[in-house]
Amino acid sequence: MVNRSLEELEAERAGLYGQLAATGDFRRGSVSENYRRCGKPNCACALPGHPGHGPRQLWTRTGPGGKRRGRQLAAIEVEKVRAELDAYTRFATLTEAIVEVNEAICEARPVTAVPAAGSPPGAGLLEDPAATDGEKGGS
């Protein structure tokens, strides 16, 4: 890993925040194409080998409590929903990158005895001299 200065890391974080702000509308889930049988015995969809009525586009996602939810999309909605799903992927990637750079900033920020005015929370905490290698000791 390349050692970057605190200023470089903070500039990277600011850039990531800017990209995050420009993400726009997004939603989780997926769009699938489905065919279904109507259940009428005299319909063509009841014949063996018939795929069923469709295609219909269904947006599905996992809701609270892990419950799967779905909604059939109108033809004019499909591309809009797909673009919002792509935006969610960008959002998730950006948030992971923000976490990574913030962890690097926390590691790079010097430890001071007294926090300076306006410094971020935790910047003035003293480090335990016995734990200089970043690992917990003992059992």
A tleap script that builds the chain and sets N, CA, C and O, in Angstrom:
source leaprc.protein.ff14SB
mol = sequence {
  NMET VAL ASN ARG SER LEU GLU GLU LEU GLU
  ALA GLU ARG ALA GLY LEU TYR GLY GLN LEU
  ALA ALA THR GLY ASP PHE ARG ARG GLY SER
  VAL SER GLU ASN TYR ARG ARG CYS GLY LYS
  PRO ASN CYS ALA CYS ALA LEU PRO GLY HIE
  PRO GLY HIE GLY PRO ARG GLN LEU TRP THR
  ARG THR GLY PRO GLY GLY LYS ARG ARG GLY
  ARG GLN LEU ALA ALA ILE GLU VAL GLU LYS
  VAL ARG ALA GLU LEU ASP ALA TYR THR ARG
  PHE ALA THR LEU THR GLU ALA ILE VAL GLU
  VAL ASN GLU ALA ILE CYS GLU ALA ARG PRO
  VAL THR ALA VAL PRO ALA ALA GLY SER PRO
  PRO GLY ALA GLY LEU LEU GLU ASP PRO ALA
  ALA THR ASP GLY GLU LYS GLY GLY CSER
}
set mol.1.N position { 0.838 -1.193 0.000 }
set mol.1.CA position { 0.000 0.000 0.000 }
set mol.1.C position { 0.876 1.247 0.000 }
set mol.1.O position { 1.864 1.317 0.731 }
set mol.2.N position { 0.519 2.214 -0.806 }
set mol.2.CA position { 1.272 3.455 -0.898 }
set mol.2.C position { 0.880 4.336 0.280 }
set mol.2.O position { -0.302 4.543 0.555 }
set mol.3.N position { 1.896 4.852 0.973 }
set mol.3.CA position { 1.613 5.772 2.073 }
set mol.3.C position { 1.246 7.124 1.490 }
set mol.3.O position { 2.019 7.719 0.739 }
set mol.4.N position { 0.059 7.604 1.840 }
set mol.4.CA position { -0.403 8.899 1.363 }
set mol.4.C position { -0.471 9.840 2.553 }
set mol.4.O position { -0.713 9.416 3.683 }
set mol.5.N position { -0.260 11.098 2.293 }
set mol.5.CA position { -0.304 12.086 3.367 }
set mol.5.C position { -1.751 12.287 3.814 }
set mol.5.O position { -2.700 11.946 3.107 }
set mol.6.N position { -1.879 12.844 4.994 }
set mol.6.CA position { -3.204 13.141 5.537 }
set mol.6.C position { -3.961 14.085 4.604 }
set mol.6.O position { -5.168 13.940 4.412 }
set mol.7.N position { -3.250 15.045 4.030 }
set mol.7.CA position { -3.891 16.000 3.122 }
set mol.7.C position { -4.403 15.293 1.868 }
set mol.7.O position { -5.498 15.594 1.394 }
set mol.8.N position { -3.626 14.362 1.331 }
set mol.8.CA position { -4.055 13.611 0.149 }
set mol.8.C position { -5.283 12.760 0.460 }
set mol.8.O position { -6.212 12.682 -0.344 }
set mol.9.N position { -5.282 12.127 1.623 }
set mol.9.CA position { -6.425 11.298 2.020 }
set mol.9.C position { -7.683 12.146 2.199 }
set mol.9.O position { -8.770 11.755 1.773 }
set mol.10.N position { -7.526 13.310 2.831 }
set mol.10.CA position { -8.683 14.185 3.030 }
set mol.10.C position { -9.206 14.722 1.697 }
set mol.10.O position { -10.413 14.893 1.526 }
set mol.11.N position { -8.307 14.985 0.760 }
set mol.11.CA position { -8.738 15.436 -0.574 }
set mol.11.C position { -9.480 14.313 -1.294 }
set mol.11.O position { -10.483 14.557 -1.964 }
set mol.12.N position { -8.989 13.088 -1.155 }
set mol.12.CA position { -9.684 11.946 -1.762 }
set mol.12.C position { -11.080 11.782 -1.168 }
set mol.12.O position { -12.048 11.544 -1.890 }
set mol.13.N position { -11.175 11.911 0.159 }
set mol.13.CA position { -12.478 11.798 0.814 }
set mol.13.C position { -13.427 12.889 0.325 }
set mol.13.O position { -14.600 12.619 0.067 }
set mol.14.N position { -12.933 14.106 0.196 }
set mol.14.CA position { -13.777 15.210 -0.289 }
set mol.14.C position { -14.281 14.912 -1.703 }
set mol.14.O position { -15.437 15.186 -2.025 }
set mol.15.N position { -13.417 14.354 -2.538 }
set mol.15.CA position { -13.837 13.983 -3.888 }
set mol.15.C position { -14.905 12.907 -3.887 }
set mol.15.O position { -15.857 12.957 -4.666 }
set mol.16.N position { -14.737 11.933 -3.004 }
set mol.16.CA position { -15.734 10.865 -2.891 }
set mol.16.C position { -17.071 11.403 -2.392 }
set mol.16.O position { -18.130 10.987 -2.861 }
set mol.17.N position { -17.016 12.335 -1.433 }
set mol.17.CA position { -18.258 12.956 -0.957 }
set mol.17.C position { -18.955 13.705 -2.096 }
set mol.17.O position { -20.182 13.681 -2.198 }
set mol.18.N position { -18.177 14.364 -2.945 }
set mol.18.CA position { -18.756 15.065 -4.097 }
set mol.18.C position { -19.441 14.098 -5.052 }
set mol.18.O position { -20.533 14.375 -5.548 }
set mol.19.N position { -18.790 12.950 -5.312 }
set mol.19.CA position { -19.402 11.939 -6.175 }
set mol.19.C position { -20.674 11.382 -5.538 }
set mol.19.O position { -21.662 11.125 -6.225 }
set mol.20.N position { -20.639 11.200 -4.219 }
set mol.20.CA position { -21.806 10.680 -3.512 }
set mol.20.C position { -22.979 11.653 -3.620 }
set mol.20.O position { -24.122 11.240 -3.819 }
set mol.21.N position { -22.689 12.932 -3.489 }
set mol.21.CA position { -23.749 13.947 -3.579 }
set mol.21.C position { -24.388 13.964 -4.972 }
set mol.21.O position { -25.552 14.335 -5.118 }
set mol.22.N position { -23.620 13.559 -5.996 }
set mol.22.CA position { -24.125 13.576 -7.368 }
set mol.22.C position { -24.784 12.259 -7.774 }
set mol.22.O position { -25.147 12.085 -8.937 }
set mol.23.N position { -24.940 11.341 -6.841 }
set mol.23.CA position { -25.477 10.021 -7.172 }
set mol.23.C position { -26.904 10.092 -7.694 }
set mol.23.O position { -27.248 9.353 -8.616 }
set mol.24.N position { -27.729 10.939 -7.147 }
set mol.24.CA position { -29.113 11.055 -7.609 }
set mol.24.C position { -30.007 9.974 -7.016 }
set mol.24.O position { -29.707 9.401 -5.969 }
set mol.25.N position { -31.104 9.711 -7.704 }
set mol.25.CA position { -32.082 8.732 -7.222 }
set mol.25.C position { -31.540 7.323 -7.374 }
set mol.25.O position { -30.913 6.992 -8.379 }
set mol.26.N position { -31.788 6.497 -6.366 }
set mol.26.CA position { -31.385 5.105 -6.462 }
set mol.26.C position { -32.325 4.242 -5.646 }
set mol.26.O position { -33.036 4.723 -4.764 }
set mol.27.N position { -32.314 2.956 -5.959 }
set mol.27.CA position { -33.106 1.971 -5.221 }
set mol.27.C position { -32.405 0.628 -5.293 }
set mol.27.O position { -31.638 0.354 -6.216 }
set mol.28.N position { -32.687 -0.211 -4.287 }
set mol.28.CA position { -32.116 -1.553 -4.251 }
set mol.28.C position { -33.030 -2.524 -4.972 }
set mol.28.O position { -34.198 -2.228 -5.222 }
set mol.29.N position { -32.489 -3.686 -5.303 }
set mol.29.CA position { -33.308 -4.746 -5.862 }
set mol.29.C position { -32.823 -5.182 -7.218 }
set mol.29.O position { -31.668 -4.967 -7.587 }
set mol.30.N position { -33.730 -5.805 -7.963 }
set mol.30.CA position { -33.418 -6.271 -9.309 }
set mol.30.C position { -34.688 -6.296 -10.142 }
set mol.30.O position { -35.801 -6.308 -9.615 }
set mol.31.N position { -34.496 -6.302 -11.455 }
set mol.31.CA position { -35.608 -6.411 -12.392 }
set mol.31.C position { -35.469 -7.751 -13.087 }
set mol.31.O position { -34.399 -8.102 -13.583 }
set mol.32.N position { -36.566 -8.495 -13.117 }
set mol.32.CA position { -36.557 -9.787 -13.810 }
set mol.32.C position { -37.717 -9.844 -14.794 }
set mol.32.O position { -38.732 -9.165 -14.643 }
set mol.33.N position { -37.525 -10.685 -15.811 }
set mol.33.CA position { -38.558 -10.888 -16.821 }
set mol.33.C position { -39.264 -12.204 -16.495 }
set mol.33.O position { -38.618 -13.240 -16.339 }
set mol.34.N position { -40.583 -12.156 -16.395 }
set mol.34.CA position { -41.353 -13.332 -15.995 }
set mol.34.C position { -42.495 -13.619 -16.960 }
set mol.34.O position { -43.030 -12.722 -17.612 }
set mol.35.N position { -42.844 -14.881 -17.027 }
set mol.35.CA position { -44.018 -15.350 -17.767 }
set mol.35.C position { -44.887 -16.095 -16.763 }
set mol.35.O position { -44.371 -16.716 -15.834 }
set mol.36.N position { -46.187 -16.037 -16.943 }
set mol.36.CA position { -47.073 -16.745 -16.008 }
set mol.36.C position { -48.267 -17.333 -16.748 }
set mol.36.O position { -48.663 -16.876 -17.820 }
set mol.37.N position { -48.801 -18.336 -16.143 }
set mol.37.CA position { -50.021 -18.962 -16.674 }
set mol.37.C position { -51.204 -18.360 -15.924 }
set mol.37.O position { -51.142 -18.128 -14.717 }
set mol.38.N position { -52.275 -18.113 -16.659 }
set mol.38.CA position { -53.427 -17.440 -16.047 }
set mol.38.C position { -54.316 -18.389 -15.251 }
set mol.38.O position { -55.064 -17.954 -14.376 }
set mol.39.N position { -54.236 -19.675 -15.548 }
set mol.39.CA position { -55.041 -20.654 -14.814 }
set mol.39.C position { -56.336 -21.034 -15.504 }
set mol.39.O position { -57.039 -21.925 -15.029 }
set mol.40.N position { -56.673 -20.387 -16.610 }
set mol.40.CA position { -57.887 -20.745 -17.347 }
set mol.40.C position { -57.597 -22.006 -18.167 }
set mol.40.O position { -56.633 -22.032 -18.932 }
set mol.41.N position { -58.413 -23.041 -18.017 }
set mol.41.CA position { -58.106 -24.314 -18.679 }
set mol.41.C position { -58.154 -24.246 -20.206 }
set mol.41.O position { -57.479 -25.035 -20.867 }
set mol.42.N position { -58.925 -23.335 -20.782 }
set mol.42.CA position { -59.042 -23.257 -22.241 }
set mol.42.C position { -58.081 -22.243 -22.876 }
set mol.42.O position { -58.125 -22.032 -24.088 }
set mol.43.N position { -57.221 -21.619 -22.077 }
set mol.43.CA position { -56.284 -20.618 -22.589 }
set mol.43.C position { -55.076 -21.319 -23.218 }
set mol.43.O position { -54.720 -22.430 -22.824 }
set mol.44.N position { -54.460 -20.672 -24.182 }
set mol.44.CA position { -53.276 -21.226 -24.840 }
set mol.44.C position { -52.142 -21.468 -23.851 }
set mol.44.O position { -51.315 -22.356 -24.059 }
set mol.45.N position { -52.099 -20.688 -22.784 }
set mol.45.CA position { -51.013 -20.851 -21.818 }
set mol.45.C position { -51.117 -22.172 -21.062 }
set mol.45.O position { -50.146 -22.591 -20.432 }
set mol.46.N position { -52.274 -22.838 -21.109 }
set mol.46.CA position { -52.447 -24.121 -20.419 }
set mol.46.C position { -51.869 -25.277 -21.227 }
set mol.46.O position { -51.721 -26.379 -20.699 }
set mol.47.N position { -51.539 -25.047 -22.500 }
set mol.47.CA position { -50.994 -26.114 -23.341 }
set mol.47.C position { -49.554 -26.430 -22.926 }
set mol.47.O position { -48.798 -25.538 -22.541 }
set mol.48.N position { -49.190 -27.704 -23.009 }
set mol.48.CA position { -47.807 -28.079 -22.669 }
set mol.48.C position { -46.817 -27.353 -23.581 }
set mol.48.O position { -47.041 -27.232 -24.785 }
set mol.49.N position { -45.741 -26.880 -23.001 }
set mol.49.CA position { -44.706 -26.194 -23.766 }
set mol.49.C position { -44.941 -24.717 -23.980 }
set mol.49.O position { -44.037 -24.015 -24.434 }
set mol.50.N position { -46.132 -24.218 -23.665 }
set mol.50.CA position { -46.401 -22.783 -23.805 }
set mol.50.C position { -45.736 -22.056 -22.632 }
set mol.50.O position { -45.910 -22.465 -21.484 }
set mol.51.N position { -44.989 -21.000 -22.893 }
set mol.51.CA position { -44.280 -20.324 -21.794 }
set mol.51.C position { -45.201 -19.571 -20.833 }
set mol.51.O position { -44.819 -19.313 -19.691 }
set mol.52.N position { -46.371 -19.225 -21.265 }
set mol.52.CA position { -47.278 -18.446 -20.423 }
set mol.52.C position { -47.391 -17.029 -20.934 }
set mol.52.O position { -46.785 -16.677 -21.946 }
set mol.53.N position { -48.159 -16.221 -20.246 }
set mol.53.CA position { -48.367 -14.829 -20.632 }
set mol.53.C position { -47.145 -14.015 -20.227 }
set mol.53.O position { -46.552 -14.228 -19.169 }
set mol.54.N position { -46.797 -13.105 -21.072 }
set mol.54.CA position { -45.659 -12.258 -20.741 }
set mol.54.C position { -44.940 -11.836 -21.999 }
set mol.54.O position { -45.466 -12.040 -23.093 }
set mol.55.N position { -43.799 -11.273 -21.894 }
set mol.55.CA position { -43.065 -11.121 -20.641 }
set mol.55.C position { -43.603 -9.949 -19.821 }
set mol.55.O position { -44.145 -8.983 -20.356 }
set mol.56.N position { -43.437 -10.066 -18.538 }
set mol.56.CA position { -43.737 -8.950 -17.649 }
set mol.56.C position { -42.479 -8.684 -16.849 }
set mol.56.O position { -41.722 -9.605 -16.544 }
set mol.57.N position { -42.260 -7.442 -16.514 }
set mol.57.CA position { -41.067 -7.020 -15.784 }
set mol.57.C position { -41.446 -6.847 -14.321 }
set mol.57.O position { -42.429 -6.182 -13.996 }
set mol.58.N position { -40.664 -7.447 -13.452 }
set mol.58.CA position { -40.951 -7.397 -12.020 }
set mol.58.C position { -39.741 -6.843 -11.288 }
set mol.58.O position { -38.631 -7.353 -11.436 }
set mol.59.N position { -39.959 -5.796 -10.497 }
set mol.59.CA position { -38.914 -5.243 -9.638 }
set mol.59.C position { -39.079 -5.898 -8.281 }
set mol.59.O position { -40.151 -5.818 -7.680 }
set mol.60.N position { -38.029 -6.545 -7.788 }
set mol.60.CA position { -38.080 -7.185 -6.478 }
set mol.60.C position { -36.955 -6.651 -5.614 }
set mol.60.O position { -35.897 -6.262 -6.107 }
set mol.61.N position { -37.209 -6.640 -4.307 }
set mol.61.CA position { -36.209 -6.224 -3.329 }
set mol.61.C position { -36.559 -6.839 -1.993 }
set mol.61.O position { -37.680 -7.304 -1.783 }
set mol.62.N position { -35.597 -6.839 -1.093 }
set mol.62.CA position { -35.818 -7.360 0.247 }
set mol.62.C position { -36.183 -6.200 1.152 }
set mol.62.O position { -35.450 -5.215 1.239 }
set mol.63.N position { -37.308 -6.317 1.822 }
set mol.63.CA position { -37.780 -5.263 2.701 }
set mol.63.C position { -37.405 -5.524 4.145 }
set mol.63.O position { -36.574 -6.386 4.429 }
set mol.64.N position { -38.015 -4.782 5.058 }
set mol.64.CA position { -37.750 -4.959 6.482 }
set mol.64.C position { -38.031 -6.393 6.931 }
set mol.64.O position { -39.005 -7.009 6.498 }
set mol.65.N position { -37.182 -6.907 7.789 }
set mol.65.CA position { -37.365 -8.255 8.304 }
set mol.65.C position { -37.012 -9.337 7.300 }
set mol.65.O position { -37.348 -10.503 7.508 }
set mol.66.N position { -36.332 -8.971 6.199 }
set mol.66.CA position { -35.939 -9.949 5.195 }
set mol.66.C position { -37.063 -10.390 4.281 }
set mol.66.O position { -36.901 -11.335 3.509 }
set mol.67.N position { -38.206 -9.716 4.359 }
set mol.67.CA position { -39.353 -10.084 3.525 }
set mol.67.C position { -39.142 -9.608 2.090 }
set mol.67.O position { -38.839 -8.438 1.857 }
set mol.68.N position { -39.306 -10.522 1.128 }
set mol.68.CA position { -39.181 -10.183 -0.292 }
set mol.68.C position { -40.447 -9.467 -0.746 }
set mol.68.O position { -41.562 -9.907 -0.465 }
set mol.69.N position { -40.256 -8.360 -1.450 }
set mol.69.CA position { -41.382 -7.609 -1.981 }
set mol.69.C position { -41.162 -7.409 -3.466 }
set mol.69.O position { -40.023 -7.305 -3.923 }
set mol.70.N position { -42.233 -7.355 -4.209 }
set mol.70.CA position { -42.129 -7.169 -5.647 }
set mol.70.C position { -43.269 -6.334 -6.177 }
set mol.70.O position { -44.337 -6.234 -5.572 }
set mol.71.N position { -43.008 -5.729 -7.343 }
set mol.71.CA position { -44.032 -4.939 -8.006 }
set mol.71.C position { -43.834 -5.066 -9.506 }
set mol.71.O position { -42.718 -4.947 -10.011 }
set mol.72.N position { -44.917 -5.308 -10.201 }
set mol.72.CA position { -44.855 -5.367 -11.655 }
set mol.72.C position { -44.653 -3.962 -12.189 }
set mol.72.O position { -45.281 -3.011 -11.724 }
set mol.73.N position { -43.771 -3.842 -13.171 }
set mol.73.CA position { -43.460 -2.537 -13.747 }
set mol.73.C position { -44.192 -2.351 -15.069 }
set mol.73.O position { -44.331 -3.287 -15.858 }
set mol.74.N position { -44.648 -1.144 -15.292 }
set mol.74.CA position { -45.184 -0.794 -16.606 }
set mol.74.C position { -44.005 -0.690 -17.562 }
set mol.74.O position { -42.884 -0.412 -17.136 }
set mol.75.N position { -44.243 -0.909 -18.839 }
set mol.75.CA position { -43.168 -0.902 -19.833 }
set mol.75.C position { -42.365 0.397 -19.803 }
set mol.75.O position { -41.150 0.377 -20.004 }
set mol.76.N position { -43.031 1.523 -19.553 }
set mol.76.CA position { -42.317 2.800 -19.553 }
set mol.76.C position { -41.450 2.994 -18.309 }
set mol.76.O position { -40.595 3.880 -18.293 }
set mol.77.N position { -41.651 2.191 -17.273 }
set mol.77.CA position { -40.883 2.309 -16.031 }
set mol.77.C position { -39.578 1.523 -16.038 }
set mol.77.O position { -38.671 1.832 -15.265 }
set mol.78.N position { -39.466 0.518 -16.892 }
set mol.78.CA position { -38.372 -0.452 -16.802 }
set mol.78.C position { -37.001 0.208 -16.884 }
set mol.78.O position { -36.147 -0.052 -16.036 }
set mol.79.N position { -36.772 1.045 -17.874 }
set mol.79.CA position { -35.455 1.668 -18.029 }
set mol.79.C position { -35.146 2.615 -16.873 }
set mol.79.O position { -34.003 2.683 -16.422 }
set mol.80.N position { -36.147 3.346 -16.390 }
set mol.80.CA position { -35.956 4.237 -15.246 }
set mol.80.C position { -35.526 3.445 -14.027 }
set mol.80.O position { -34.575 3.826 -13.344 }
set mol.81.N position { -36.215 2.343 -13.745 }
set mol.81.CA position { -35.884 1.518 -12.573 }
set mol.81.C position { -34.494 0.899 -12.730 }
set mol.81.O position { -33.730 0.847 -11.766 }
set mol.82.N position { -34.164 0.433 -13.924 }
set mol.82.CA position { -32.822 -0.139 -14.143 }
set mol.82.C position { -31.731 0.905 -13.901 }
set mol.82.O position { -30.689 0.586 -13.329 }
set mol.83.N position { -31.959 2.139 -14.329 }
set mol.83.CA position { -30.981 3.213 -14.096 }
set mol.83.C position { -30.841 3.482 -12.593 }
set mol.83.O position { -29.735 3.724 -12.110 }
set mol.84.N position { -31.954 3.440 -11.856 }
set mol.84.CA position { -31.904 3.648 -10.401 }
set mol.84.C position { -31.189 2.489 -9.702 }
set mol.84.O position { -30.503 2.700 -8.702 }
set mol.85.N position { -31.344 1.290 -10.212 }
set mol.85.CA position { -30.623 0.142 -9.652 }
set mol.85.C position { -29.119 0.280 -9.902 }
set mol.85.O position { -28.312 -0.039 -9.029 }
set mol.86.N position { -28.746 0.751 -11.087 }
set mol.86.CA position { -27.331 1.003 -11.384 }
set mol.86.C position { -26.773 2.092 -10.470 }
set mol.86.O position { -25.631 2.004 -10.019 }
set mol.87.N position { -27.580 3.118 -10.198 }
set mol.87.CA position { -27.148 4.192 -9.300 }
set mol.87.C position { -26.925 3.655 -7.888 }
set mol.87.O position { -26.025 4.115 -7.186 }
set mol.88.N position { -27.731 2.691 -7.470 }
set mol.88.CA position { -27.525 2.089 -6.144 }
set mol.88.C position { -26.181 1.364 -6.092 }
set mol.88.O position { -25.482 1.424 -5.081 }
set mol.89.N position { -25.824 0.689 -7.164 }
set mol.89.CA position { -24.523 0.004 -7.208 }
set mol.89.C position { -23.399 1.025 -7.061 }
set mol.89.O position { -22.443 0.789 -6.323 }
set mol.90.N position { -23.505 2.161 -7.758 }
set mol.90.CA position { -22.507 3.226 -7.613 }
set mol.90.C position { -22.491 3.754 -6.188 }
set mol.90.O position { -21.420 3.979 -5.625 }
set mol.91.N position { -23.672 3.956 -5.590 }
set mol.91.CA position { -23.773 4.431 -4.208 }
set mol.91.C position { -23.059 3.469 -3.255 }
set mol.91.O position { -22.277 3.903 -2.409 }
set mol.92.N position { -23.323 2.173 -3.388 }
set mol.92.CA position { -22.712 1.182 -2.506 }
set mol.92.C position { -21.193 1.156 -2.672 }
set mol.92.O position { -20.466 1.029 -1.688 }
set mol.93.N position { -20.712 1.274 -3.908 }
set mol.93.CA position { -19.274 1.291 -4.167 }
set mol.93.C position { -18.632 2.528 -3.551 }
set mol.93.O position { -17.566 2.446 -2.941 }
set mol.94.N position { -19.287 3.674 -3.715 }
set mol.94.CA position { -18.756 4.919 -3.140 }
set mol.94.C position { -18.726 4.877 -1.625 }
set mol.94.O position { -17.743 5.304 -1.019 }
set mol.95.N position { -19.778 4.374 -1.001 }
set mol.95.CA position { -19.785 4.342 0.464 }
set mol.95.C position { -18.690 3.423 0.990 }
set mol.95.O position { -18.088 3.718 2.024 }
set mol.96.N position { -18.421 2.330 0.310 }
set mol.96.CA position { -17.329 1.445 0.735 }
set mol.96.C position { -15.990 2.160 0.593 }
set mol.96.O position { -15.129 2.039 1.465 }
set mol.97.N position { -15.805 2.901 -0.494 }
set mol.97.CA position { -14.568 3.649 -0.692 }
set mol.97.C position { -14.416 4.737 0.368 }
set mol.97.O position { -13.306 5.000 0.832 }
set mol.98.N position { -15.523 5.369 0.752 }
set mol.98.CA position { -15.472 6.398 1.801 }
set mol.98.C position { -15.051 5.783 3.127 }
set mol.98.O position { -14.244 6.364 3.852 }
set mol.99.N position { -15.586 4.623 3.446 }
set mol.99.CA position { -15.190 3.945 4.683 }
set mol.99.C position { -13.691 3.633 4.656 }
set mol.99.O position { -12.991 3.853 5.644 }
set mol.100.N position { -13.207 3.124 3.533 }
set mol.100.CA position { -11.783 2.780 3.410 }
set mol.100.C position { -10.898 4.008 3.623 }
set mol.100.O position { -9.934 3.949 4.387 }
set mol.101.N position { -11.214 5.115 2.957 }
set mol.101.CA position { -10.371 6.304 3.084 }
set mol.101.C position { -10.495 6.905 4.482 }
set mol.101.O position { -9.517 7.445 4.998 }
set mol.102.N position { -11.662 6.828 5.104 }
set mol.102.CA position { -11.808 7.330 6.471 }
set mol.102.C position { -10.971 6.517 7.443 }
set mol.102.O position { -10.382 7.078 8.367 }
set mol.103.N position { -10.907 5.196 7.250 }
set mol.103.CA position { -10.058 4.371 8.112 }
set mol.103.C position { -8.594 4.766 7.945 }
set mol.103.O position { -7.851 4.823 8.925 }
set mol.104.N position { -8.174 5.041 6.702 }
set mol.104.CA position { -6.798 5.473 6.451 }
set mol.104.C position { -6.533 6.829 7.096 }
set mol.104.O position { -5.447 7.061 7.627 }
set mol.105.N position { -7.519 7.730 7.053 }
set mol.105.CA position { -7.377 9.039 7.698 }
set mol.105.C position { -7.230 8.873 9.205 }
set mol.105.O position { -6.393 9.529 9.825 }
set mol.106.N position { -8.036 8.003 9.793 }
set mol.106.CA position { -7.946 7.774 11.236 }
set mol.106.C position { -6.566 7.243 11.620 }
set mol.106.O position { -6.021 7.617 12.659 }
set mol.107.N position { -6.003 6.373 10.780 }
set mol.107.CA position { -4.672 5.833 11.053 }
set mol.107.C position { -3.592 6.895 10.853 }
set mol.107.O position { -2.604 6.911 11.586 }
set mol.108.N position { -3.764 7.779 9.877 }
set mol.108.CA position { -2.738 8.777 9.544 }
set mol.108.C position { -2.782 9.988 10.455 }
set mol.108.O position { -1.773 10.676 10.612 }
set mol.109.N position { -3.931 10.265 11.061 }
set mol.109.CA position { -4.050 11.462 11.891 }
set mol.109.C position { -3.171 11.315 13.137 }
set mol.109.O position { -3.265 10.314 13.847 }
set mol.110.N position { -2.330 12.297 13.397 }
set mol.110.CA position { -1.428 12.189 14.555 }
set mol.110.C position { -2.198 12.248 15.871 }
set mol.110.O position { -3.252 12.874 15.977 }
set mol.111.N position { -1.638 11.581 16.856 }
set mol.111.CA position { -2.214 11.586 18.198 }
set mol.111.C position { -1.636 12.771 18.946 }
set mol.111.O position { -0.420 12.960 18.984 }
set mol.112.N position { -2.517 13.574 19.545 }
set mol.112.CA position { -2.066 14.733 20.316 }
set mol.112.C position { -2.568 14.612 21.733 }
set mol.112.O position { -3.558 13.929 21.993 }
set mol.113.N position { -1.885 15.276 22.655 }
set mol.113.CA position { -2.266 15.210 24.070 }
set mol.113.C position { -3.551 15.982 24.324 }
set mol.113.O position { -4.387 15.549 25.117 }
set mol.114.N position { -3.715 17.104 23.670 }
set mol.114.CA position { -4.903 17.934 23.859 }
set mol.114.C position { -5.491 18.194 22.480 }
set mol.114.O position { -4.785 18.651 21.581 }
set mol.115.N position { -6.798 17.903 22.302 }
set mol.115.CA position { -7.375 18.143 20.978 }
set mol.115.C position { -7.389 19.634 20.645 }
set mol.115.O position { -7.715 20.469 21.489 }
set mol.116.N position { -7.033 19.948 19.416 }
set mol.116.CA position { -7.061 21.334 18.958 }
set mol.116.C position { -8.506 21.757 18.741 }
set mol.116.O position { -9.370 20.925 18.466 }
set mol.117.N position { -8.758 23.037 18.863 }
set mol.117.CA position { -10.107 23.552 18.642 }
set mol.117.C position { -10.550 23.220 17.220 }
set mol.117.O position { -9.817 23.467 16.262 }
set mol.118.N position { -11.748 22.662 17.089 }
set mol.118.CA position { -12.291 22.324 15.785 }
set mol.118.C position { -11.794 21.004 15.224 }
set mol.118.O position { -12.124 20.653 14.092 }
set mol.119.N position { -11.002 20.264 16.000 }
set mol.119.CA position { -10.509 18.975 15.498 }
set mol.119.C position { -11.614 17.937 15.589 }
set mol.119.O position { -12.543 18.080 16.383 }
set mol.120.N position { -11.516 16.890 14.775 }
set mol.120.CA position { -12.556 15.858 14.774 }
set mol.120.C position { -12.579 15.085 16.085 }
set mol.120.O position { -11.575 15.034 16.795 }
set mol.121.N position { -13.730 14.478 16.412 }
set mol.121.CA position { -13.829 13.695 17.645 }
set mol.121.C position { -12.769 12.601 17.685 }
set mol.121.O position { -12.524 11.918 16.691 }
set mol.122.N position { -12.149 12.446 18.846 }
set mol.122.CA position { -11.176 11.382 19.037 }
set mol.122.C position { -9.769 11.762 18.639 }
set mol.122.O position { -8.852 10.965 18.833 }
set mol.123.N position { -9.555 12.964 18.084 }
set mol.123.CA position { -8.226 13.344 17.621 }
set mol.123.C position { -7.263 13.591 18.772 }
set mol.123.O position { -6.050 13.522 18.576 }
set mol.124.N position { -7.767 13.874 19.956 }
set mol.124.CA position { -6.878 14.175 21.066 }
set mol.124.C position { -6.674 13.027 22.026 }
set mol.124.O position { -6.070 13.207 23.083 }
set mol.125.N position { -7.159 11.865 21.687 }
set mol.125.CA position { -7.006 10.731 22.585 }
set mol.125.C position { -5.564 10.259 22.603 }
set mol.125.O position { -4.905 10.192 21.565 }
set mol.126.N position { -5.090 9.937 23.777 }
set mol.126.CA position { -3.739 9.406 23.890 }
set mol.126.C position { -3.751 7.925 23.609 }
set mol.126.O position { -4.672 7.207 23.999 }
set mol.127.N position { -2.721 7.480 22.930 }
set mol.127.CA position { -2.605 6.065 22.583 }
set mol.127.C position { -1.973 5.314 23.743 }
set mol.127.O position { -1.091 5.842 24.422 }
set mol.128.N position { -2.418 4.087 23.972 }
set mol.128.CA position { -1.841 3.227 25.002 }
set mol.128.C position { -0.443 2.823 24.545 }
set mol.128.O position { -0.316 2.161 23.515 }
set mol.129.N position { 0.628 3.203 25.283 }
set mol.129.CA position { 1.984 2.889 24.831 }
set mol.129.C position { 2.247 1.389 24.750 }
set mol.129.O position { 3.132 0.970 24.004 }
set mol.130.N position { 1.513 0.576 25.487 }
set mol.130.CA position { 1.738 -0.871 25.463 }
set mol.130.C position { 1.145 -1.503 24.217 }
set mol.130.O position { 1.484 -2.640 23.888 }
set mol.131.N position { 0.261 -0.791 23.509 }
set mol.131.CA position { -0.416 -1.362 22.340 }
set mol.131.C position { 0.033 -0.653 21.071 }
set mol.131.O position { -0.799 -0.191 20.291 }
set mol.132.N position { 1.349 -0.565 20.857 }
set mol.132.CA position { 1.858 0.178 19.719 }
set mol.132.C position { 1.793 -0.589 18.415 }
set mol.132.O position { 1.916 0.015 17.350 }
set mol.133.N position { 1.603 -1.905 18.459 }
set mol.133.CA position { 1.570 -2.672 17.205 }
set mol.133.C position { 0.166 -2.846 16.649 }
set mol.133.O position { -0.005 -3.529 15.639 }
set mol.134.N position { -0.842 -2.253 17.272 }
set mol.134.CA position { -2.198 -2.324 16.768 }
set mol.134.C position { -2.928 -3.610 17.123 }
set mol.134.O position { -4.067 -3.801 16.698 }
set mol.135.N position { -2.313 -4.480 17.878 }
set mol.135.CA position { -2.948 -5.741 18.270 }
set mol.135.C position { -3.259 -5.716 19.752 }
set mol.135.O position { -2.532 -5.111 20.539 }
set mol.136.N position { -4.339 -6.373 20.128 }
set mol.136.CA position { -4.665 -6.504 21.543 }
set mol.136.C position { -3.737 -7.542 22.161 }
set mol.136.O position { -3.389 -8.540 21.530 }
set mol.137.N position { -3.356 -7.299 23.366 }
set mol.137.CA position { -2.491 -8.260 24.043 }
set mol.137.C position { -3.288 -9.064 25.050 }
set mol.137.O position { -4.409 -8.693 25.400 }
set mol.138.N position { -2.728 -10.143 25.509 }
set mol.138.CA position { -3.370 -10.953 26.542 }
set mol.138.C position { -4.442 -11.847 25.984 }
set mol.138.O position { -4.650 -11.934 24.774 }
set mol.139.N position { -5.123 -12.515 26.905 }
set mol.139.CA position { -6.198 -13.404 26.473 }
set mol.139.C position { -7.485 -13.059 27.142 }
set mol.139.O position { -8.502 -13.707 26.895 }
savepdb mol mol.pdb
quit
